[in-house]
Amino acid sequence: MPEIDDDLIAKAKLLAEATGRDFKDVLADLEDDGVLNDSNKPKEDLVAQLKEAAELIATVQEINKEVSENTVLNGGDNKTNVNVETTLEGDIVDRAIESVHRKVQNIKKIAIVIIPVFLLLTGGTMSSMGFFNSDESSPEIHDEYNNDYGGCLVHDAINYDSYASWDDGSCQFDNTPPPCDSQWEWILYGELRGDNNVWIDARFKDMNNCNTPMDAQITMTLNKDGQYYDEKSWNNRFDNEWSVGDQFTDLPPGEYDVEVDAHAQGSNWHQNVEGDFIIEEQACIPDYSSSDSWATTYDNNSLQAHLKIINHNDCESSVGVMVSYYKENSYQDSYDEELGEYEVKGAETEIVIRHDDWTNLGDGNYSFETRFFPEGQNEECCEMTPQIQIDTYVEPEPPCNGTASFYSVSHGIDYNNSNSSLSNVTVFWDADWSCEEVKYVQIDIFFKHKDNQTVIYYQTLGYNLNGQSSYVANHTIVDIEVGATYEVCLQIWVQRDTWYVDEERNELIPIS
C-alpha cells in the first residue's frame, strides 16, 4: 500500500466525522483527486443525479437562511451572507449538512466544521468561494491555518474538534446534558392583612431550571415613610427555586415598602415588591367593664354613688352613666342624661355621681343601681350598691375656745395672839371660764417681799371651773413676819396643746 500524506488523513477524518461515512471509504474517495466526490464508486444515472441535485439546492438554500440568521454565529444583530456553489454530488454535501446540524448545540463551532468541508468539496479557498461576506464586526473564524483556540479534544465526544489547540472543558457525550446558564428571577407578591400587617411572598427561581446547587440568604427589608424600619432573613440550600412567606405585624400607621435581596456565591439579586402599603390610623375602641359600685354620705344626710370602671385596652374616652335610686329596697327613680358624662383615663377610673334629689334625705336605708355607656357601644349593666343608712341630723354645738380669768382677788391678815411678831395671810379669788362648760385649771401662788422680790412661799392648786360660777377659792399662808410689805402673785393656767397663763394678778399686802 502506497504511503498516504498526513494532511490527506486529517482531511479524511474530518470528512468522515462530518458526513457519517466510514473513514476508509472517505480516504479512498480522496486518494485519486483530493475531492470528496464518490469517485471510488460507480456513477448513478442522470435521473438520479438530477433528483439529488434538486434536493441539494433546497437544502443549501435552507442552510443559507439558517447561517445568515444565526445571531450566535454572527454576533448580535450582524448577518452573514452565505454563497455555496454546489455540484451534483448531493449526498456528500447533504451529509456534511447533517453533521453541522448534529453539532448545533455547539453552534459557535459550525463555521469551524463546515468551512473545511466546502474547501475540500470545491478544492478552493474561502476568498475564492466568496463563502463569507461580512463587515468588521463579524466574529473571527478559525480555520486550519489559524487554530489557536480552545475546544473539545476528546475523540469520543460528540463535539470533538481536531483543529482546537487546547481543551476548554466543553466536551459533550451522549449522556451529558448541554451546558445550562441559570437565569435567576424574583416572583414577588405583597398585601395588607388585617388592619396593620404586611404579608410578603417571595419566590427566587431559576427560569432555566439548571439544577444548580445554591447556598443563599434571602432578606426582606421593610421601610416606613422612606426610612429603614425592620427586616427578616433566612438561609437555605436549594437547586432551582426557593419560596419564603412571612408578615410584619402590629405596624403603626404609616406608608411602607418592601425590598427583597438574595445573596449567594458572591452575587446579589435585588427587587422591590410592587406597590406601597398604607396603614391608616385606627380609632381606639374602648373595652371597659365595671368592677365595683357603692354609696357614701356627705353633709351628713346627702348621698353620692361611686362606680369603678376597668380599662382593658388603654383607650381613653368619655362614658355616660345611669343611676337608679332606691329607698328601703323600693325603686324611686332613674337618672341618666342630667348626670352628664365622665372621662375614663388609665387602667382604673372611679366615678363619683351626685344629684340634687339625693340631698337632705330623711331617715332610712338607701341604695343605687349603676350602669354606664361607652361611646358608640351598648350599656354595661349593672352594679347594685349595698344599702346605706341615714339618721336625722342634729346640729352639734360649735366647740368653745374659752379663756380663764380672775373676777376678783383679795386678802385678809390674821395676827398670831401668842406671838405678836407673826401673822397669817389668807388670799381670796374668784376665777371664771368664758364658756358654759367645766374646765380644769391650775392656780400658781407666789408670796414674796416687795422690796427685793424674794419668794418666801410658792404653791400650785388645781381645780375645775364651772363656767362663770360665783365660787370663791382661798388659800392661807402662815407665820409671816409683821412689820413689812409683801406682794402676792396669782397666775391661772389652762391646758390647750400645751399649758398657757391666761391671766396674772398681783396685790400688795402691808403687815404692820
Buried (B, 14 or more C-beta within 10 A) or exposed (E): EEEEEEEEEBBBBBBBBBBEBEEEBBBBBBBEEBBBBBBEEEEBEEEEBEEBBEBBEEBBEEBBEBBBEBEEBBBEEBBBEBEBEBBBBBBBBBBBBBBBEBBEEBBBBBBBBBBBBBBBBBEBEEEEBEBBEBEEEBBEBBBBEEBEBEBBBBEEBBBBBBBBEEBEEBBBEEEEEEEEEBEBEBEBEBEBEEEBBBBBBBBBBBEBEBEBEBEBEBBBBBBBEEEEBEBBEEEBEBEBBBEBEEBBEEBEEBEBBBBBBBBBEEEEBEBBBEBEBEBEEEEEEBEBEBEBBBBEBEEEBBBBBBBBBBBEEEBEBEBBBBBBBBBEEEEEEEBBEEBEBBEBEEEEBEBEBBBEEBEEBEEEEBBBBBBBBBBEBEBBEEBEBEBBEBEEBEEEEEEEEBBBBBEEBEBEBEEBEEEEEBBBBBBEBBBBBBBEEEBEBBBBBBBBBEEEEEEEBEEEEEEEBEEBBEEEEEBEBEEBEBEEEBBBBBBBBBEEEEEEEBBEBEBEBEBE
